[in-house]
Amino acid sequence: MKVKGIISEERVTLPEMREVLLGVESQRVAAEKEMSYEFRRSVEHANQLAKTTPEKARTLVADLLKMEKMKPEIAYRIANIMPKTRDEVRAIFAKERYTLTPEELDKIIEQVMAHF
């Protein structure tokens, strides 16, 4: 399958992408179409790494965006990875020009655990 052009672009979390891929997969199965290797790997990847429901992931992103120093791309990355430790959160913020205080790190972890 060749991509001819981008129609639209928006950020989605991994659980949301999993939901979309499963919908496409069910349509292809119903139409008895063959699924490419790349598509099967994409579905497998999304199934293995999606750690929560799409609704919880959306609310987590919304809650994270209310925090100070939170950029949308970082909020989506946190929702996809669902870090459980301070070191994991620090790794996500490694490229930023600022560091988070232990209180800010704990607040992010609390938000993640509340939506797990």
C-alpha positions as CSV (number, residue, x, y, z in Angstrom):
1,M,0.0,0.0,0.0
2,K,1.4,3.4,-1.0
3,V,0.7,6.6,0.8
4,K,-0.2,9.3,-1.6
5,G,-0.5,12.2,0.8
6,I,-1.4,13.2,4.3
7,I,-5.1,14.1,4.7
8,S,-5.0,15.3,8.3
9,E,-2.7,15.1,11.3
10,E,-3.5,14.9,14.9
11,R,-2.0,13.5,18.1
12,V,-3.4,10.3,19.5
13,T,-2.4,8.1,22.3
14,L,-1.4,4.5,21.8
15,P,-4.6,3.1,23.3
16,E,-6.6,5.3,20.9
17,M,-4.4,4.0,18.0
18,R,-5.0,0.5,19.1
19,E,-8.7,1.0,19.0
20,V,-8.5,2.4,15.4
21,L,-6.2,-0.5,14.3
22,L,-8.6,-3.1,15.7
23,G,-11.5,-1.5,13.9
24,V,-9.6,-1.6,10.6
25,E,-8.6,-5.2,11.3
26,S,-12.2,-6.3,11.9
27,Q,-13.2,-4.6,8.6
28,R,-10.5,-6.4,6.7
29,V,-11.4,-9.7,8.3
30,A,-15.1,-9.2,7.4
31,A,-14.2,-8.3,3.8
32,E,-11.8,-11.3,3.7
33,K,-8.9,-9.0,2.7
34,E,-5.3,-10.0,3.4
35,M,-3.4,-8.0,6.0
36,S,0.1,-6.9,5.3
37,Y,3.0,-7.8,7.5
38,E,3.4,-4.2,8.5
39,F,-0.2,-3.9,9.6
40,R,-0.1,-7.1,11.6
41,R,3.1,-5.9,13.3
42,S,1.4,-2.5,14.1
43,V,-1.6,-4.3,15.7
44,E,0.7,-6.5,17.7
45,H,2.8,-3.6,18.8
46,A,-0.3,-1.6,19.9
47,N,-1.7,-4.6,21.7
48,Q,1.5,-5.2,23.7
49,L,2.2,-1.6,24.7
50,A,-1.3,-0.1,25.2
51,K,-1.6,-0.1,29.0
52,T,-4.9,1.6,29.6
53,T,-8.2,2.4,27.8
54,P,-8.5,5.2,25.3
55,E,-10.8,7.1,27.6
56,K,-8.4,7.0,30.5
57,A,-5.5,8.0,28.2
58,R,-7.5,11.0,27.0
59,T,-8.3,12.2,30.5
60,L,-4.7,11.6,31.6
61,V,-3.5,13.9,28.7
62,A,-6.1,16.5,29.7
63,D,-5.0,16.4,33.3
64,L,-1.3,16.6,32.5
65,L,-1.8,19.6,30.2
66,K,-3.2,21.5,33.2
67,M,0.2,21.2,34.9
68,E,2.8,23.9,34.6
69,K,5.8,23.1,32.3
70,M,3.8,20.5,30.4
71,K,3.9,20.5,26.6
72,P,1.4,18.5,24.6
73,E,4.0,16.2,23.0
74,I,5.3,15.3,26.5
75,A,1.8,14.7,27.8
76,Y,1.1,12.3,25.0
77,R,4.4,10.6,25.5
78,I,3.7,10.1,29.2
79,A,0.2,8.7,28.4
80,N,1.8,6.3,25.9
81,I,4.6,5.1,28.2
82,M,2.8,5.4,31.6
83,P,5.9,5.8,33.7
84,K,5.9,4.5,37.2
85,T,9.2,5.9,38.6
86,R,10.9,9.2,38.9
87,D,13.7,8.0,36.6
88,E,11.3,7.1,33.9
89,V,9.7,10.5,34.1
90,R,13.1,12.2,34.1
91,A,14.0,10.3,30.9
92,I,10.9,11.6,29.2
93,F,11.9,15.2,30.2
94,A,15.6,14.7,29.3
95,K,15.6,16.9,26.2
96,E,13.9,19.8,28.0
97,R,15.9,22.8,29.2
98,Y,14.5,22.6,32.7
99,T,14.5,20.0,35.4
100,L,11.5,19.0,37.5
101,T,11.5,19.1,41.3
102,P,10.8,15.8,43.2
103,E,7.3,17.2,44.0
104,E,6.5,17.7,40.3
105,L,7.8,14.3,39.4
106,D,5.7,12.7,42.2
107,K,2.6,14.7,41.0
108,I,3.1,13.3,37.4
109,I,3.4,9.8,38.8
110,E,0.3,10.2,40.9
111,Q,-1.6,11.3,37.8
112,V,-0.4,8.3,35.9
113,M,-1.3,5.9,38.7
114,A,-4.8,7.4,39.0
115,H,-5.4,6.6,35.3
116,F,-3.8,3.2,35.1
